[in-house]
Amino acid sequence: MHSHVSSTRTMRRVLASAGIVGLALGAAACGSSDGGSGDSGSDSIGVALITKDSTNPFFVAMQKGAKADAGKNGVKLTIGSGEKEGDDAGQIKAIEDAVARGDKGILITPMSTGVNSAIKKARDAGLYVIALDTPPDPADTVDITFATDNRQAGKLIGQWAAAQLGGKPATIALLDLFNDKIVSVDYDRDQGFLEGMGIDVADGKKNGDEAKSGKYSGGDYTIVCNEASLGNETDGVKAMENCLGRSKDINVVYTINEPAAVGAKKALADAGITDAIIVSVDGGCAGVKSVKEGVIGATSQQYPLKMATLGMEAIAKIARGGEKPTTTEGLDFFNTGVALVTDKKADGVESIDTTEATKICWG
């Protein structure tokens, strides 16, 4: 178990890396523009932030953080988004609008490969394009990606879950994002979780092809199901119910994000199961609250505000003749950090508690 000093050092490092404490954040609207309070006129750098939608708390936090920081960098920020998950056309229009305005760069959480050609046209027109959160396919579609190491996020909750079992057999439910699309955030979190549990994965970029039974780091495991939760509470309930229809012995539940975890908890409670270990990824304020209240055992916290503000700073710097950002050593993207959040520490797994996580959560 880590000492108080180690925990404090961890916290300082996370706080320093996140850089998001104490921001007074205003509301962000789709298609809005914020000139900021820094440089103005010809000195102002036009930047477009294009998210998948403007309702998901993760993207709302990203928009708010960028708006709050725009003035510091002399950025004229325009915010756009798709109407909902899957709206390629909405993102394409926002990209085309950024080119037409003469913006210097674009920050985008790319919806799918359907927006790749529009991104290429923007880069051909001289705009510097940074992907946030979601690495595009292929990775070199954009100039660079600023994102969480989702593989590491999955490994942390897998290591924690394995430690909680104390050698008992693991009967596992995997609540993924999709079952009809292949998205890096989906397989990285799922496969990272399995790797953290000490379970051999087959194709590291494919969910569901690992052996359904075998050995994890502490003993025997059985995987009951891979179900799509679509990352929301309602479908999280349905996914968990489908898994429980196959086995009532489930004692470990991996979820793609915290809304899915809350849904899983409801379905388990309805089935009379109260002691299953539930783990997740995101670390929004609602998710941290769920950990504090015991709904989720542990979650991996990511930092969407940092993705947006660092990306905006990078474009402003490049536009003024500065150096371009580089990827994190050993990765094909710039890693914006992750921290395991739990109030039940596990030996050998570095973490912060919910009090610390609340200070740096988003949403």
ROKE-645107 format. One record per residue: residue in three letters; x, y, z of N, C-alpha, C in turn. Coordinates in steps of 0.02 Angstrom, whole numbers, plus 50000, padded with zeros to 5 digits. Each point is the difference from the previous one (the first is absolute). Example, Ala and Ser with C-alpha at 12.3 -4.5 7.8 and 13.67 -1.06 7.14 Angstrom:
<recs>
ALA506604971650390499555005950000500455006050000 SER499825005349964500425005950003499615005550037 
</recs>
This chain:
<recs>
MET500434994050000499575006050000500445006250000 HIS499815005049961500415006149995499925004250063 SER500555003350018499995004450057499635006549984 HIS499875003950051499675006549991500435004649957 VAL500674999650011500455004349961499954998249926 SER500004993449986499954997849930499355002449970 SER499464999450038499345002349975500005007449986 THR500325003850045500025007349991500415001849939 ARG500554996549990500405001349940499614998549937 THR499644994450003499584998149943499505005649984 MET499695002550053499505005249991500305006349970 ARG500595001950026500325006049972500144999149926 ARG500234993949982500164998749931499375000349956 VAL499464997050024499385000149962499735007149994 LEU500025003850056499775006949997500415004049951 ALA500664999050002500435003849955499864998149927 SER499894993549988499884997849932499325002149975 ALA499514999950044499335001849978499935007549988 GLY500275003950047499985007349991499305002849993 ILE499534997150037499305001949987499635002050063 VAL500365001450053499675001650063499775007350001 GLY499405001050025499775006850014499805004149941 LEU499864996949943499785004049943499275002150008 ALA499875006349989499305002349999499774999349929 LEU499564995149988499844998149932499315002449979 GLY499955002949940499355002249974499704994849955 ALA499395001049981499654995249957500275000449929 ALA499994994349964500224999749931499434997749957 ALA499915003149943499454998149956500274997949932 CYS499654995549968500214997649934500045005949951 GLY500575000549965500085005249951500155006850028 SER500155000550065500135006550031500715002249987 SER500125006450008500665002849990500195004250061 ASP500624999450020500235003750058500685003149985 GLY500025006449994500625003349982500515000150055 GLY499804998850062500485000250055500195007150018 SER500445000650049500195006750024500735001549987 GLY500324995649960500715001049986500095004449939 ASP500474997949955500135003849939499365000749960 SER499945005449962499405001049960500205001949930 GLY499495000449957500115002149931500464995249963 SER500495002849963500434995949958500454995550041 ASP500115001550064500424995950042499644993850026 SER499344999949994499604994550028500064993949955 ILE500084994250031500084993749964499334996449998 GLY499744998649941499364996549993500094992550010 VAL499634997350048500024992850014499284997450005 ALA499874994349969499354996750005500054993950044 LEU499554999450048499944993950041499364996449977 ILE500094993949975499434996349972499934993350038 THR499484999550041499884993950039499474995649967 LYS499914994150027499504995449971499295002550011 ASP499895002950059499365003150015500115005450052 SER499475003550019500065005350051499584998450062 THR499874993550011499604998050058500374995350046 ASN500424995749974500404995550043500435004250047 PRO499984998650066500385004050048500745000449984 PHE500284994849970500714999949982500145005549949 PHE499585000649949500115005049948499805007050024 VAL499505000450042499815006450029500585002850042 ALA500324995650038500585002150040500575002449955 MET500104996549945500525001849952499865007049972 GLN499375001249981499815006549972500095005650051 LYS499774998850062500055005150052500735001650015 GLY500414994850005500715001150015500355004149946 ALA499834998549937500305003749945499785007350001 LYS499365001250012499745006950002500335004050056 ALA500084996750058500305003450057500735001849988 ASP500344996149958500715000949989500175003949937 ALA499515001349958500135003049934500365006750005 GLY499785004250046500295006750006500744999950018 LYS500204995050040500704999650021500474999149941 ASN499744996949947500424998549942499865004549940 GLY499585005250010499845004449945499644996249945 VAL499564995450019499654995849952499285002549990 LYS499795000249937499295001149984499714993049988 LEU499644997650049499764993150000499294999549973 THR499904995349954499334998349976499864992850018 ILE499424998950032499824993350021499454997249955 GLY500104993949977499514996649959499964992750020 SER499514996449975499954992950016499504996849953 GLY500004993350002499454996449969499395000850045 GLU499424998249975499405000550042499984994350051 LYS500284994249980500004994150044500544995349975 GLU500144994850040500494994849981499804997249932 GLY500485000149952499874997349933499855005249948 ASP499975006550019499845005349953500635002549964 ASP500234996049953500605001949961499885006649963 ALA499415000849971499865006049960500075006450040 GLY499794999950064500055005850043500735002050011 GLN500424994950011500725001550009500325002449936 ILE499814997049944500295002049935499845007449986 LYS499385002050013499825007149990500415004650044 ALA500114998050063500395004150046500735000649977 ILE500264994649972500685000149972500045004849941 GLU499524999449954499985004349941499925007350020 ASP499605001350052499915006950024500665002850027 ALA500394995850034500645002250028500495002049945 VAL500004996149946500435001749942499775006549969 ALA499345000849991499725006049969500155006350042 ARG500004999350066500155005750044500735002050000 GLY500434995449976500715001450002500314998350068 ASP499704995450037500284997950064500704997049989 LYS500415000450053500674997249996500034992650018 GLY499494997850037500014993050020499324997550024 ILE499974993350006499384996750021500174995050055 LEU499594999950053500024994850051499374995949990 ILE500064993549992499414996049984500014993250035 THR499414998050025499904993150023499674996549941 PRO500394996849957499734997649936499464994750009 MET499455000949964499424995650006500154993149974 SER500314999749940500144993749968500475001349941 THR500164994849963500415000949939499635004249948 GLY499345001050010499615003949953500205007349997 VAL500375002550050500225007049999500725000749976 ASN500334994449984500715000249982500145004449940 SER499594999649948500135003949939499945007450014 ALA499535002050043499925007150017500615002450039 ILE500254995850045500615001850038500595000849953 LYS500064995549951500555000549951499975006649962 LYS499395001949980499925006449963500205005950044 ALA499834999750064500195005450046500765000450007 ARG500334994350006500735000050006500325002449935 ASP499724997949944500255002349935499945007649994 ALA499495002850034499905007349998500455003650050 GLY500404996250037500495003150045499815000150073 LEU499434997050018499804999950070500364994350037 TYR500185001350062500314994850042499434996650038 VAL499954993449992499434996350028500224995350056 ILE499705000850059500154995850058499374996250018 ALA500054993450004499454995950025500034999950076 LEU499415000350032499964999750072499614993750020 ASP500254996450049499654994350031499974993849956 THR499805000849937499894994349955500525000149944 PRO500514995650002500484999849945499644998049936 PRO500135003549945499684998149937500314993649972 ASP499694997249949500264994149966500055001649926 PRO500625000449973500644999050033500215006050042 ALA500494998850045500215005250047500265006249965 ASP500324999249942500305005849965499495003949959 THR499354998650010499485004249969500065007250026 VAL500205000750064500105006650031500745001250011 ASP500185006150020500705001550015500244996650064 ILE499564999750051500164996850063499354999050039 THR500004995250046499424998750043500205001350073 PHE499565003650036500085001050072499464995850034 ALA500194995050039499504995450026500234996550063 THR499534996950033500144995450055500324993749972 ASP500454997050038500244993349983499474995150024 ASN499514998549956499444995950019500214992850017 ARG500544997749970500264993450017500214999950074 GLN500365005250019500235000550070499415000950047 ALA499505003949979499405000950041499674993350014 GLY499954995749949499724993450008500434995650045 LYS500665000349990500454995950041499945001650074 LEU499955006450016499965002050070499384997050035 ILE499425000349967499404997350032500024992350000 GLY500354997149951500074992749999500454997650057 GLN500555003550011500454998350056499655000750066 TRP499615005450007499645001350062499484994550013 ALA499624998249948499484994850007500314993350020 ALA500564998349968500344993750016500224999950073 ALA500255005750024500225000450070499424999250049 GLN499425002749982499414999550044499754992950008 LEU500104995949949499754993150002500384995650050 GLY500635001850012500394996150048500074992749982 GLY500044998449936500094993149979499364996149986 LYS499435003150014499364996549986499894999449925 PRO499614995249978499834999549929499655006449976 ALA500175002249939499715006149971499494997949947 THR499375002050011499484998849950499825006949971 ILE500205001249938500065006949974499475001649947 ALA499715005950007499575003049948500375006049971 LEU500035000449933500335005549966499475004149964 LEU499885006250024499515004549970500375005149957 ASP500034998549935500385004049953499585005849973 LEU500295003649952499655005649969499544997649944 PHE500294996749950499634997749941500094992549990 ASN499564997049960500124993349974499974999949924 ASP499905006049970499955000449927500505004949970 LYS500435002950042500515004649976500654998550038 ILE500575001249967500654999250032500295007050012 VAL500065001950064500255006650020500574998950050 SER500545003849991500594998950041499875000750075 VAL499595005050019499865001050071499654993950030 ASP499604996649959499624994150022500474994150013 TYR500404998249949500434994250010500595001550047 ASP500255006150000500565001650045499804999250074 ARG499415002550018499794999450070499844992850019 ASP499644996449957499824993150012500624995650004 GLN500425000349949500594995849998500515001950053 GLY500045006650016500435002250054499774997150067 PHE499344999950011499734997150061500204992750007 LEU499924996249946500184992950002500754999150014 GLU500415004249967500724999650012500165001750073 GLY499655004950028500105001750071499804994350046 MET499494996249980499794994150038500504994249993 GLY500455000649952500474994549987499724994749954 ILE499515001949959499684995449953500315001049930 ASP500184994549968500295000549933499475002449950 VAL500185005149961499555002349946500254997049935 ALA499544998949953500194997249935500225005849955 ASP499535002949962500135006049961499875006050045 GLY500535003850015499945005650046499575005749976 LYS499794999649936499575005249972499304997249984 LYS499814994750035499354997049989499714997550066 ASN499385001950013499674997750061499674993249990 GLY500054995850050499604993850001500334993849971 ASP500635000549977500304994049970500494996450047 GLU500045002450064500434996650048499674993650025 ALA500394995650030499734993750028499485001750053 LYS499444996549999499455001650047500144997450070 SER500504995850008500194997850067500754998650001 GLY500285000250059500714998950008500245002850066 LYS500615002649999500305002650061500105007649996 TYR499825003650053500205007050008500555000250051 SER500245005950018500585000550044499894997050069 GLY499364999450021499874997450067499694993150003 GLY499794997449943499664993550001499634998749935 ASP499424996750004499624998249941499515005649980 TYR499885000549934499515004949977499534996849950 THR499415002849995499514998449948499715006649974 ILE499995000949935499685005949970499304997949977 VAL499495003150029499314998249986499755003349936 CYS500215006349989499695003849945500425006049980 ASN499925002049937500195006549974499365003149973 GLU499755005250033499375003149979500125007449986 ALA499645002749951500055007249983499555004050046 SER500295005150032499625004450045499845006749967 LEU500335001449944499955006449965500205005950044 GLY500334998550056500265005250044499485003950036 ASN499394997150009499485003650037499674995550052 GLU499665003050046499714996350057499464995149979 THR499545002249957499444995849979500254993649966 ASP500465000849953500264994149966500484996150044 GLY500295003350051500404996550049499584995150040 VAL499405002150017499534995550035499854994049956 LYS499825001249937499834994649953500594995149991 ALA500605002849991500594995949990500124995550060 MET499945002950060500114996150061499464994650009 GLU499395001749983499454995150004500144994149953 ASN500255001549940500174994749953500544995450028 CYS500505003050033500534996150031499744995750057 LEU499575002950041499724996350057499544994449977 GLY499735000549940499604994649971500424993949985 ARG500665001049996500464994449987500314997350064 SER500095004450050500304997850063499835004850056 LYS499804997250056499885004150060500615000250046 ASP500544996949977500624999650041500485005749985 ILE499815004749957500455005549981500225003950062 ASN500665000750008500265003850058500495005549980 VAL500145000749935500425005449974499675002949938 VAL499895006650000499695003249942500445005749976 TYR500254999349938500375005549967499495004049959 THR500035006650004499565004349960500415005249963 ILE499795001649939500355004849957500025007050031 ASN499465001950036499995006550033499524999950059 GLU499955005550036499635000150063499244999849992 PRO499705003249948499284999049991499824992649991 ALA500414996449961499884992849991500074996350066 ALA500485002250042500114996950065499395000950046 VAL499715006049999499415001350041499424995549977 GLY499934999149934499494995649974500124992850022 ALA500634997849998500184993250021499824999050073 LYS500165004950042499854999550071499254999150013 LYS499595003749962499274999450008499774992949983 ALA500244997349945499804993249979500234994850051 LEU500605000850027500254995450050499575000350064 ALA499845006250020499605000950061499314996849991 ASP499705000749940499354997049986500034992450003 ALA500604997349985500104992750003500224997650069 GLY500045004850047500194998250068500754999050010 ILE500405002549953500734999350005500295006650023 THR500305000150059500235006350029500765000450009 ASP500354994449988500724999950016500454999449938 ALA499735000949940500424999749940500465006049997 ILE500614999049976500495005349991499865003349932 ILE499865006650001499875003749939500565005149989 VAL500294999949940500535004849984499845003549935 SER500285006149991499835004049942500565004849982 VAL499865004349951500475005149977499625006549986 ASP500295005650017499815006849981500215005050054 GLY499724999250061500215004550054499665006750001 GLY499415000549968499605006150007499765000650072 CYS499765006050018499795001150069499454995250021 ALA499534998549955499474995250016500294993150012 GLY500504998149960500334993550008500384999450065 VAL500355005450018500375000050064499514999450058 LYS499435003449994499474999550052499754992750005 SER499944996649943499794993050000500514995650036 VAL500645001649992500524996350037499935001350074 LYS499925006450019499945001950070499404996650033 GLU499464999249963499394997050027500004992449995 GLY500534997149971500054992849997499644996749942 VAL499745004149953499684997249940500534996849956 ILE500565003449992500574997649961500584999050049 GLY500384994649992500574998850044500605004449984 ALA500135000849935500575004149978499885002349929 THR500275005949984499965002549931500675003249982 SER500155000249936500605003449976499805006949976 GLN500315005250029499815006949985500425002849943 GLN499655002949950500345003449946499845007450002 TYR500355004049958499995007250008499845003649934 PRO499355000549983499805003149936500175007449995 LEU499995003650057500185007149997500725000849980 LYS500434995650025500705000449983500114998749925 MET499634995249973500064998649928499855006349959 ALA499465003450018499795005949962500475005950009 THR500195001450063500415005950012500714999149973 LEU500294994150007500674998849972499995000249924 GLY499464997349971499945000249927499955007049974 MET499605004150034499925007049979500665003850007 GLU500344998950055500665003250010500484998149944 ALA499994993649980500454997649948499875003549934 ILE499375000649981499835003249936500215007450001 ALA499865003450056500195007150006500765000849995 LYS500364995450031500745000349999500264999049929 ILE499734995049964500214998649931499855005949955 ALA499405002950008499795005649958500465006150009 ARG500325000450059500465005650013500734998049990 GLY500114994549964500674998049981500354995450048 GLY499634997450049500314995550050500044992849976 GLU500274995750043500104993049982499354996150004 LYS499974994749960499424995550001500074995150057 PRO499434997850029500034995150055500244993249975 THR500264996050045500234993349982499634994850042 THR499994993949974499654994650036500394997950062 THR499644996950047500314997450060500434994049982 GLU500584999350032500474994649984499664993250005 GLY500064996049948499724993349999499284999749977 LEU499695005849988499305000249978499945003949935 ASP499444999149964499905003949938499535005850012 PHE499955002350063499595005850017500325003550061 PHE499755006050016500225003650059499554997950058 ASN500294997050052499624997350056499835005550050 THR499355001150010499785005350046499884997550071 GLY500174993850014499994997650069499394996250021 VAL500094995750050499454996150028500184998350072 ALA499494999750044500114998150070499444995350022 LEU500184994750036499514995450028499685003350061 VAL499335000050001499635003050056499644994550038 THR500144999350064499664995150043500105001950073 ASP499544997950042500085000950072500214993550033 LYS500164994949960500254993650025500674998749965 LYS500535002250031500664999349970500184992649990 ALA500394998649948500254993349988500765000349998 ASP500324995250032500734999750000500274999949929 GLY500485004349987500345000049935499635003649945 VAL499425002950015499625003749949499935007250023 GLU500345004549967500005007050021499315003149988 SER499755003850049499335002849993499935006450041 ILE499465003749986499805005750041499304998550026 ASP499815003250056499334998750028499495004949971 THR499364999050019499475004049971500035007350021 THR500275001450059500075006950022500495003749954 GLU500564996749985500495003049956499745000549928 ALA499654994749978499754999949932499455005349988 THR499625001550052499465004949995500295006949984 LYS500615001450024500315006549989500185001149926 ILE500084994549964500235000649930499534996649951 CYS499394998550022499524996749955499685005249953 TRP499634997649953499695004249950499264998249993 GLY499625004549970499294998749989499565002350057 
</recs>
